[in-house]
Amino acid sequence: MNNLENALDVPTHLSRLTRALSSEHDAQRLLDQVVESAMDLLNSDGGTLYIQQNNQLHFHVLRNRSLGLDSNSVQLAPIPLDDLEGGASRLVVVRAFKDRETIVIDDAYQDQRSDLSGTRQIDQQLNYRSQSFICVPLKDNEDQIIGVLQLINALDADGKVVAFRAEQRYLLEALGAIAATILTQRELINAQKTLFESFIKLIAEAIDYKSPVTGRHCQKVPEIAMLLADAVCQANDGAYADVVFNEQQLYELKIAAWLHDCGKITTPEAIIDKGRKLEQLFDRIELVASRVREYQSALLLADLRQHGAAASPTAACQTTLAQSNADLAFMRQINQGGEALSDTDLEGLQQLAEISWLGPDGKQCHLLTEDELANLSIRRGTLLPDELAIMRDHIVVTNRMLHSLPYPRHLQRVPEIAGNHHEHLDGTGYPRKLAAEELCVRARIMGIADIFEALTAPDRPYKQGMSLSQALTIIGRHAQAGRLDAELFTIFVRSGVYLQYARRFMHADQIDQPDLGSLPGLLR
């Protein structure tokens, strides 16, 4: 193609680049097109696009047609913009960058203004001759130089290397402006994305400072969710064999996973960190223990008064004292909230609450207050019904917070994915009791990720982290009962996602060998 044909093709090339700017989302491919178009329009043999990073010019696009080189076939070290020995300042691309002006060199082997010794060394290695150069600095919207567009060896109609013509300089400067626009747009998008992700992680860190338990939860759930999502994409059979999440959908899931518990920032620490049933600012079981000792002292005093100070405690008194010690041990045990209480346990607590005696001041004393009885009577866990309601309310707050944000198009479903991770397929979840058909696949993934992390977390104040066998059995029962997605649970297990996560985040003593053949909830 000769230069005249190139000149006539300028509108076509510019039109193609303009269309690409509005339709192509990959910045790298756009920049490749800019360099290719520049080489076509100026009929040059080579082209390079440098980007300034960390005070260096990096080879971002590299092309040489006669040598058959591109960015994938050769890797070159970046060019420093500052050189203590002063050599770098004479490099032609560095001069164009620092002087903020286009530089044209007709013959590199005759030019005395620039240091082209490196170019000559490469020429010798490749049996090539870099002769004519044109370098255009790239300016962003704030008039900062962000890179350099360089072409090498203009060719005439016969393929002979010639100097670049004056009018070609203006054409390359126009193409450089397009390249600068693409780079600036990419930088702005990346900066916006980085700021957005940093803000999300800042919320998780704020929860972490408030409660280390939930903070680590916010960081680990995304790990499980993304592992399971990747496994779904690789599934070759089952209900999700045709489900493949694209890059934007995976990113949307990642953001939703980071934000899924953001409402906990409003949950009182006393509820989040309530590790014992009687815990408030401190564990009130010690107050109960002091009353037991006071009760025992009252029993001994009454026994001594009745039988004389010199006598030993009667057998009946000793039996009652031993029983009170057993009662205290029982209350200490159930205060931990680790096991569900039976009706017999509740009856025993009620009997303990009815124990009373006269104190030294003549006032009636009771072993348990009404509030202590209510807390110790919690059948499962450590939270009272009203405290559990406050804890569960975090998902309502999460939904309110997430729906208040303006999302770009590719993140529109973040509130739906993050806000439905406590919903169940059978409609028994909360807060909205949604049915299965109202829960998208990624929200179902979130449900499994959330419960698996909660069951296996070794740092909860109210329980020890479960082993893999225990956690998978519990999740499997939920899947078997129709509360969690059995298909996703099957992928979670068969793909080994649970084990990948365990090896990275769980304690070694939790990682046992589950009997996958006997797990409930598995399909096929």
DRENFIGU-829289 format. One record per residue (C-alpha): chain; x, y, z; residue number from 1. Coordinates in Angstrom, 1 decimal, m for minus. Each point is the difference from the previous one (the first is absolute). Layout:
chain;u;v;w;n
A;X;Y;Z;NUM
...
***
This chain:
chain;u;v;w;n
A;0.0;0.0;0.0;1
A;1.5;3.4;m1.0;2
A;m0.3;3.2;1.9;3
A;m2.6;1.5;m2.4;4
A;m2.2;m3.1;0.6;5
A;0.5;0.5;3.7;6
A;m1.0;3.6;m0.2;7
A;m3.2;m0.8;m1.8;8
A;m0.7;m2.7;2.7;9
A;0.2;2.5;2.9;10
A;m3.8;0.4;0.4;11
A;m0.5;m3.7;0.0;12
A;2.6;m0.6;2.7;13
A;m1.3;2.9;2.1;14
A;m3.6;m1.2;m0.4;15
A;1.1;m3.5;1.0;16
A;1.7;1.3;3.1;17
A;m3.0;2.2;0.9;18
A;m2.3;m3.0;m0.2;19
A;2.4;m2.1;2.1;20
A;0.1;2.7;2.7;21
A;m3.8;m0.4;0.5;22
A;m0.2;m3.8;m0.4;23
A;3.3;m1.5;1.1;24
A;0.2;m0.5;3.8;25
A;3.6;m1.4;0.1;26
A;2.4;2.9;0.2;27
A;2.9;m2.2;m1.1;28
A;m1.7;m0.9;m3.3;29
A;m0.8;3.7;m0.6;30
A;3.6;1.0;0.5;31
A;1.1;m2.8;m2.3;32
A;m2.3;1.4;m2.7;33
A;1.3;3.5;0.5;34
A;3.6;m1.2;m0.6;35
A;m1.0;m2.2;m2.9;36
A;m1.9;2.9;m1.6;37
A;2.9;2.4;0.5;38
A;2.4;m2.5;m1.7;39
A;m2.5;m0.4;m2.9;40
A;m0.7;3.7;m0.4;41
A;3.7;1.1;0.2;42
A;1.2;m3.2;m1.8;43
A;2.6;m0.8;2.6;44
A;1.7;m3.3;0.8;45
A;m0.2;0.3;3.8;46
A;m2.0;1.5;2.8;47
A;0.2;0.3;3.7;48
A;m2.3;1.4;2.7;49
A;1.7;0.8;3.3;50
A;m1.9;0.6;3.3;51
A;1.5;1.9;2.9;52
A;m0.1;m2.0;3.3;53
A;2.1;0.6;3.0;54
A;2.3;2.5;m1.8;55
A;0.7;m2.5;m2.8;56
A;m1.2;m0.4;m3.5;57
A;m1.4;m3.5;m0.5;58
A;m0.5;m1.7;m3.3;59
A;m3.8;m0.4;m0.2;60
A;m0.4;m0.7;m3.7;61
A;2.9;m1.2;m2.2;62
A;m0.2;m0.8;m3.8;63
A;2.6;m0.6;m2.7;64
A;m1.3;m1.4;m3.2;65
A;3.2;m1.0;m1.8;66
A;1.4;m1.7;3.1;67
A;m3.4;m1.5;0.9;68
A;0.2;1.3;3.6;69
A;m2.8;0.9;2.3;70
A;m0.6;0.5;3.7;71
A;m0.4;m3.7;0.5;72
A;3.1;m1.1;m1.7;73
A;2.5;2.3;1.7;74
A;0.3;1.5;3.4;75
A;2.1;3.2;0.5;76
A;1.0;1.6;3.2;77
A;m1.6;3.4;0.8;78
A;1.9;3.2;m0.7;79
A;0.8;2.1;3.1;80
A;m1.0;3.7;m0.3;81
A;2.8;1.0;2.4;82
A;3.5;m1.2;m0.4;83
A;2.8;1.0;2.4;84
A;2.5;m0.3;m2.8;85
A;m2.1;2.2;m2.3;86
A;m0.2;m2.6;m2.8;87
A;m3.8;m0.5;0.2;88
A;m0.7;3.7;m0.5;89
A;1.4;m0.2;m3.5;90
A;m2.2;m2.9;m1.1;91
A;m2.5;1.1;m2.6;92
A;m3.1;m1.2;1.8;93
A;1.2;1.5;3.3;94
A;0.7;3.3;m1.8;95
A;m3.5;0.0;m1.5;96
A;m1.5;m0.8;3.4;97
A;1.9;2.7;1.9;98
A;0.0;2.7;m2.6;99
A;m3.7;m0.6;m0.6;100
A;0.5;0.4;m3.8;101
A;0.0;m2.2;m3.1;102
A;3.5;m1.1;m1.1;103
A;0.7;m1.0;m3.6;104
A;3.3;m1.7;m1.0;105
A;0.8;m0.6;m3.6;106
A;3.0;m2.3;0.5;107
A;0.9;m1.4;3.4;108
A;3.5;m0.8;m1.1;109
A;0.7;3.6;m0.9;110
A;m1.9;1.8;2.8;111
A;2.2;1.5;2.8;112
A;m2.7;1.3;2.3;113
A;m1.3;m3.3;1.3;114
A;1.6;m3.1;1.5;115
A;m0.9;m2.8;m2.3;116
A;2.8;m2.4;1.1;117
A;m2.5;m2.4;1.5;118
A;m2.0;0.0;m3.3;119
A;3.2;m0.7;m1.9;120
A;0.9;m2.9;2.3;121
A;m3.5;m1.6;m0.5;122
A;0.4;0.6;m3.8;123
A;3.2;m1.9;0.0;124
A;m1.5;m2.9;1.9;125
A;m3.1;m0.2;m2.3;126
A;1.8;0.9;m3.2;127
A;m2.3;3.0;m0.4;128
A;0.6;3.7;m0.6;129
A;m2.2;2.5;1.9;130
A;0.3;3.2;m2.1;131
A;m2.9;2.5;0.1;132
A;m1.8;0.7;3.2;133
A;m3.0;2.1;1.1;134
A;m1.0;0.2;3.7;135
A;m3.2;1.7;1.3;136
A;m0.5;0.7;3.7;137
A;m3.5;m1.0;1.3;138
A;m1.9;2.5;2.2;139
A;m2.9;m0.7;2.3;140
A;m2.9;2.2;0.8;141
A;2.0;1.8;2.7;142
A;2.9;0.8;m2.5;143
A;2.2;m2.6;1.6;144
A;2.3;m2.2;m2.2;145
A;m1.0;m3.6;0.5;146
A;1.9;m1.7;m2.8;147
A;1.5;0.1;m3.5;148
A;m1.1;m1.3;m3.4;149
A;3.0;m0.8;m2.2;150
A;0.2;m1.2;m3.6;151
A;3.2;m1.3;m1.7;152
A;1.1;m0.1;m3.6;153
A;m2.4;1.6;m2.4;154
A;m0.3;m1.9;m3.3;155
A;m0.5;1.3;m3.6;156
A;m2.0;m1.7;m2.7;157
A;2.9;m2.3;m0.7;158
A;0.5;m1.0;3.6;159
A;3.2;2.1;0.5;160
A;0.5;1.7;3.3;161
A;m0.5;3.8;m0.2;162
A;m0.4;2.9;2.3;163
A;m3.4;0.8;1.5;164
A;m1.6;3.0;m1.8;165
A;m1.1;3.1;1.8;166
A;m3.8;m0.6;m0.5;167
A;0.3;m3.4;1.4;168
A;1.0;1.5;3.3;169
A;m3.4;1.6;0.4;170
A;m1.8;m3.2;m0.8;171
A;2.0;m1.9;2.6;172
A;m0.7;2.7;2.6;173
A;m3.7;m0.5;m0.7;174
A;0.3;m3.7;0.5;175
A;2.1;0.7;3.1;176
A;m2.9;2.0;1.3;177
A;m2.3;m3.0;m0.5;178
A;2.5;m2.2;1.8;179
A;0.2;2.5;2.9;180
A;m3.8;0.0;0.2;181
A;m0.1;m3.7;0.3;182
A;2.7;m0.1;2.6;183
A;m1.6;2.7;2.0;184
A;m3.4;m1.6;m0.1;185
A;1.5;m3.3;1.1;186
A;1.9;1.7;2.8;187
A;m3.2;1.8;1.2;188
A;m2.0;m3.3;m0.1;189
A;2.7;m1.9;1.9;190
A;0.3;2.8;2.6;191
A;m3.7;0.0;0.4;192
A;m0.1;m3.7;0.4;193
A;2.9;0.0;2.5;194
A;m1.7;2.7;2.0;195
A;m3.3;m1.9;0.0;196
A;1.7;m3.3;1.1;197
A;2.0;1.8;2.7;198
A;m3.1;1.6;1.4;199
A;m1.7;m3.4;0.1;200
A;3.0;m1.5;1.9;201
A;0.0;3.0;2.3;202
A;m3.5;m0.9;1.1;203
A;1.2;m3.6;0.7;204
A;3.0;1.4;1.9;205
A;m2.4;2.2;2.0;206
A;m2.0;m3.0;1.0;207
A;3.3;m1.8;0.8;208
A;1.0;2.7;2.4;209
A;m3.4;m0.1;1.5;210
A;0.0;m3.8;0.2;211
A;2.9;m2.1;m1.2;212
A;m2.4;m3.0;m0.4;213
A;m2.2;1.6;m2.7;214
A;2.9;1.8;m1.6;215
A;1.7;m3.2;m0.9;216
A;m3.4;m1.4;m1.1;217
A;m0.3;2.9;m2.5;218
A;3.4;m0.8;m1.4;219
A;m0.4;m3.8;m0.3;220
A;m3.5;m0.3;m1.5;221
A;1.1;1.5;m3.3;222
A;2.8;m2.6;m0.2;223
A;m2.5;m2.9;0.3;224
A;m2.6;1.7;m2.3;225
A;2.6;0.5;m2.8;226
A;1.3;m3.5;0.3;227
A;m3.5;m1.4;m0.3;228
A;m0.9;2.3;m2.9;229
A;3.1;m1.2;m1.9;230
A;m1.0;m3.6;0.7;231
A;m3.5;0.6;m1.4;232
A;1.5;1.4;m3.2;233
A;2.1;m3.2;m0.4;234
A;m2.9;m2.4;0.8;235
A;m0.7;m2.3;m3.0;236
A;m3.2;m1.6;1.2;237
A;m3.0;0.7;2.3;238
A;m2.4;2.9;0.1;239
A;2.8;2.6;m0.4;240
A;2.0;m1.7;m2.8;241
A;m0.9;2.9;m2.3;242
A;0.5;2.8;2.6;243
A;3.2;2.0;m0.7;244
A;0.5;3.3;1.7;245
A;1.8;2.6;m2.0;246
A;2.7;2.3;1.4;247
A;m2.5;2.7;0.9;248
A;m2.3;m2.4;1.8;249
A;2.9;m1.4;2.0;250
A;1.1;3.5;1.0;251
A;m3.6;0.8;1.0;252
A;m0.1;m3.1;2.2;253
A;3.4;1.0;1.6;254
A;m1.3;3.4;0.8;255
A;m3.2;m1.4;1.4;256
A;1.9;m2.5;2.2;257
A;2.1;2.8;1.5;258
A;m3.1;2.0;0.7;259
A;m2.3;m2.8;1.2;260
A;0.2;0.9;3.7;261
A;0.6;3.8;m0.2;262
A;m3.1;0.5;2.1;263
A;1.9;m1.5;3.0;264
A;1.7;3.3;0.4;265
A;m3.1;1.1;1.8;266
A;m0.4;m3.1;2.2;267
A;1.0;0.6;3.7;268
A;3.3;m1.7;0.9;269
A;m1.6;m1.5;3.1;270
A;m2.2;m2.1;m2.3;271
A;2.5;m0.8;m2.7;272
A;2.6;m1.1;2.6;273
A;m2.3;m1.6;2.5;274
A;1.9;m3.2;0.6;275
A;m1.9;m1.1;3.1;276
A;m3.6;0.1;0.9;277
A;0.6;2.2;3.1;278
A;2.5;2.2;m1.7;279
A;m0.5;3.8;0.0;280
A;3.0;2.2;0.8;281
A;1.3;m3.1;1.7;282
A;m1.1;m3.6;0.5;283
A;m2.6;0.2;2.8;284
A;0.5;m3.7;0.8;285
A;2.5;1.1;2.7;286
A;m2.8;2.0;1.7;287
A;m2.1;m3.2;0.0;288
A;3.1;m1.8;1.4;289
A;0.3;2.6;2.8;290
A;m3.7;m0.5;0.9;291
A;0.5;m3.8;0.1;292
A;2.8;0.5;2.5;293
A;m2.2;2.4;2.0;294
A;m2.7;m2.6;m0.1;295
A;2.4;m2.7;1.2;296
A;1.2;2.2;2.8;297
A;m3.7;0.6;1.1;298
A;m0.6;m3.8;m0.1;299
A;3.1;m0.6;2.2;300
A;m0.9;2.7;2.5;301
A;m3.6;m1.3;0.3;302
A;1.3;m3.6;0.5;303
A;2.5;1.1;2.7;304
A;m2.6;2.0;1.8;305
A;m2.3;m3.0;0.1;306
A;2.5;m2.6;1.1;307
A;2.6;2.1;1.8;308
A;3.1;1.8;m1.0;309
A;2.3;m3.0;1.0;310
A;m1.8;m2.5;m2.2;311
A;1.0;m0.8;m3.6;312
A;m2.5;0.8;m2.8;313
A;m2.7;m2.6;m0.1;314
A;m0.2;m2.5;m2.8;315
A;m3.1;1.8;m1.4;316
A;1.9;3.3;0.0;317
A;3.0;m1.6;m1.7;318
A;m2.3;m1.5;m2.6;319
A;m1.6;3.4;m0.7;320
A;3.4;1.6;m0.3;321
A;1.2;m2.6;m2.4;322
A;m3.2;0.5;m2.1;323
A;0.5;3.7;m0.1;324
A;3.6;m0.5;m1.4;325
A;m1.5;m2.3;m2.6;326
A;m2.7;2.6;m0.8;327
A;2.7;2.6;m0.5;328
A;2.0;m2.3;m2.3;329
A;m3.3;m0.6;m1.9;330
A;m0.6;3.7;m0.4;331
A;3.6;0.7;m1.1;332
A;m0.4;m2.7;m2.6;333
A;m3.3;1.2;m1.5;334
A;1.2;3.6;0.2;335
A;2.4;m0.9;m2.9;336
A;m2.9;m0.5;m2.4;337
A;1.7;m2.9;m1.7;338
A;m2.8;m2.6;0.3;339
A;m3.8;0.2;m0.3;340
A;m1.9;m0.1;3.3;341
A;m2.5;m2.7;0.7;342
A;m3.3;0.4;1.8;343
A;1.6;m1.6;3.0;344
A;2.8;2.6;0.0;345
A;m2.6;2.8;m0.1;346
A;m1.9;m1.6;2.9;347
A;3.2;m0.2;2.0;348
A;0.8;3.7;m0.7;349
A;m3.5;0.9;1.2;350
A;0.6;m1.9;3.2;351
A;3.3;1.8;0.5;352
A;m1.7;3.4;m0.5;353
A;m2.4;m0.8;2.9;354
A;2.9;m0.5;2.5;355
A;0.0;2.9;2.5;356
A;1.4;0.8;3.5;357
A;0.2;2.8;2.4;358
A;3.1;2.1;m0.3;359
A;1.9;1.6;2.9;360
A;m2.2;3.1;m0.3;361
A;m3.1;m2.1;0.3;362
A;m1.0;0.5;m3.6;363
A;m1.1;m2.8;m2.3;364
A;2.7;m1.1;m2.4;365
A;m0.5;m2.0;m3.2;366
A;2.5;m2.2;m1.8;367
A;m1.0;1.3;m3.4;368
A;m1.5;3.3;m1.2;369
A;m2.8;m0.1;m2.5;370
A;2.4;1.3;m2.7;371
A;2.6;m2.6;0.8;372
A;m2.7;m2.8;m0.1;373
A;m1.2;1.3;m3.4;374
A;3.6;0.0;m1.4;375
A;1.0;m3.4;1.4;376
A;m3.3;m1.4;m1.4;377
A;1.0;0.7;m3.6;378
A;m0.5;m3.4;m1.7;379
A;2.7;0.5;m2.7;380
A;2.9;2.5;m0.3;381
A;0.5;3.0;2.2;382
A;m2.5;2.5;m1.2;383
A;m3.5;0.8;1.4;384
A;m2.8;0.3;m2.6;385
A;0.2;3.8;0.0;386
A;3.8;m0.1;m0.3;387
A;m0.3;m2.5;m2.8;388
A;m2.5;2.3;m1.7;389
A;2.5;2.9;0.2;390
A;2.7;m2.2;m1.3;391
A;m2.2;m1.2;m2.9;392
A;m0.9;3.6;m0.7;393
A;3.4;0.6;m1.4;394
A;m1.2;m1.5;m3.3;395
A;m2.8;2.5;m0.1;396
A;2.5;2.8;0.6;397
A;2.3;m1.5;m2.6;398
A;m2.8;0.0;m2.5;399
A;m0.9;3.6;0.9;400
A;3.7;1.1;m0.4;401
A;0.5;m1.9;m3.2;402
A;m3.1;1.2;m1.7;403
A;0.9;3.6;0.8;404
A;3.1;m0.1;m2.2;405
A;0.1;1.0;m3.7;406
A;1.6;m2.9;m1.9;407
A;1.4;m0.2;m3.5;408
A;m1.8;m2.3;m2.3;409
A;2.3;m3.0;0.6;410
A;m0.6;0.1;3.8;411
A;m3.7;0.5;0.0;412
A;m0.7;m3.4;1.6;413
A;2.4;0.5;3.0;414
A;m2.9;0.7;2.4;415
A;m1.9;m3.0;m1.1;416
A;3.0;m2.4;0.3;417
A;1.3;1.4;3.3;418
A;m3.4;0.6;1.6;419
A;m1.5;m3.5;m0.5;420
A;2.8;m2.1;1.5;421
A;m2.3;m0.9;3.0;422
A;m2.9;m1.0;m2.2;423
A;m0.9;m3.7;m0.4;424
A;m1.3;m1.8;m3.0;425
A;m3.0;m1.3;2.0;426
A;m1.1;3.5;1.0;427
A;1.1;m0.3;3.6;428
A;2.9;2.5;m0.2;429
A;0.1;3.6;1.0;430
A;m0.7;2.9;m0.2;431
A;m2.4;m0.4;m3.0;432
A;m0.7;m3.8;0.0;433
A;0.6;m0.1;m3.8;434
A;m0.8;m3.1;m2.0;435
A;2.5;m2.0;m2.0;436
A;m0.9;1.5;m3.3;437
A;0.8;3.5;1.4;438
A;3.5;m0.9;0.9;439
A;2.6;0.3;m2.7;440
A;3.0;m2.5;m0.2;441
A;2.5;2.5;1.4;442
A;m2.2;0.8;3.0;443
A;m0.3;m3.8;0.6;444
A;3.8;m0.2;m0.2;445
A;0.2;2.7;2.6;446
A;m2.2;m2.0;2.3;447
A;2.3;m3.0;0.0;448
A;3.1;2.2;0.3;449
A;m1.4;1.8;3.0;450
A;m1.0;m3.0;2.0;451
A;3.1;m2.0;m0.8;452
A;2.3;2.8;1.3;453
A;m2.2;0.5;3.1;454
A;0.1;m3.7;0.9;455
A;3.7;m0.5;m0.5;456
A;1.3;3.4;1.3;457
A;2.3;m0.8;3.0;458
A;m0.2;3.5;1.5;459
A;m3.7;0.3;1.0;460
A;m0.3;0.9;3.7;461
A;m3.0;m2.3;0.5;462
A;1.3;m3.2;m1.6;463
A;3.0;m1.9;m1.4;464
A;0.5;m0.3;m3.7;465
A;m1.6;m3.3;m1.3;466
A;1.9;m2.6;m1.9;467
A;m0.6;m0.5;m3.7;468
A;m2.1;m3.1;0.6;469
A;m2.2;1.9;2.5;470
A;m0.5;3.0;m2.2;471
A;m0.7;m1.9;m3.2;472
A;m2.5;m2.2;1.8;473
A;m1.9;3.0;1.3;474
A;0.0;1.7;m3.4;475
A;m1.0;m3.3;m1.6;476
A;m3.0;m0.3;2.3;477
A;m1.1;3.5;m0.9;478
A;0.3;m1.0;m3.7;479
A;m1.8;m3.2;0.6;480
A;m2.9;1.9;1.7;481
A;m0.2;2.4;m3.0;482
A;1.3;3.1;1.8;483
A;3.3;0.2;m1.9;484
A;0.6;m0.8;m3.7;485
A;0.9;m3.8;m0.1;486
A;1.5;0.4;m3.5;487
A;2.4;2.7;1.2;488
A;0.8;m2.0;3.1;489
A;0.9;m3.0;m2.2;490
A;2.3;2.2;m2.1;491
A;1.5;1.4;3.2;492
A;0.9;m3.5;1.2;493
A;0.8;m1.8;m3.3;494
A;2.3;2.7;m1.3;495
A;1.9;0.2;3.2;496
A;m0.7;3.6;0.6;497
A;m0.5;m0.7;3.7;498
A;3.5;m1.5;0.2;499
A;1.7;2.9;m1.9;500
A;m1.5;2.4;2.5;501
A;0.8;m2.1;3.0;502
A;3.7;m0.3;m0.9;503
A;0.3;3.8;m0.3;504
A;m2.1;1.2;2.9;505
A;m0.8;m2.8;2.5;506
A;2.1;m1.4;2.9;507
A;1.7;m3.3;m0.7;508
A;m1.9;m1.8;2.7;509
A;m3.3;0.9;m1.6;510
A;0.9;m1.6;m3.4;511
A;m1.1;m3.6;0.4;512
A;m1.1;m2.4;m2.8;513
A;m3.7;0.2;m0.5;514
A;m1.8;m3.1;m1.3;515
A;m1.3;1.5;m3.1;516
A;m2.0;m3.2;m0.8;517
A;m2.2;0.5;3.1;518
A;m0.5;3.8;m0.1;519
A;m3.7;1.0;m0.1;520
A;m1.1;2.3;m2.7;521
A;2.3;m1.1;m2.8;522
A;m1.5;m0.7;m3.4;523
A;1.0;m2.7;m2.5;524
***
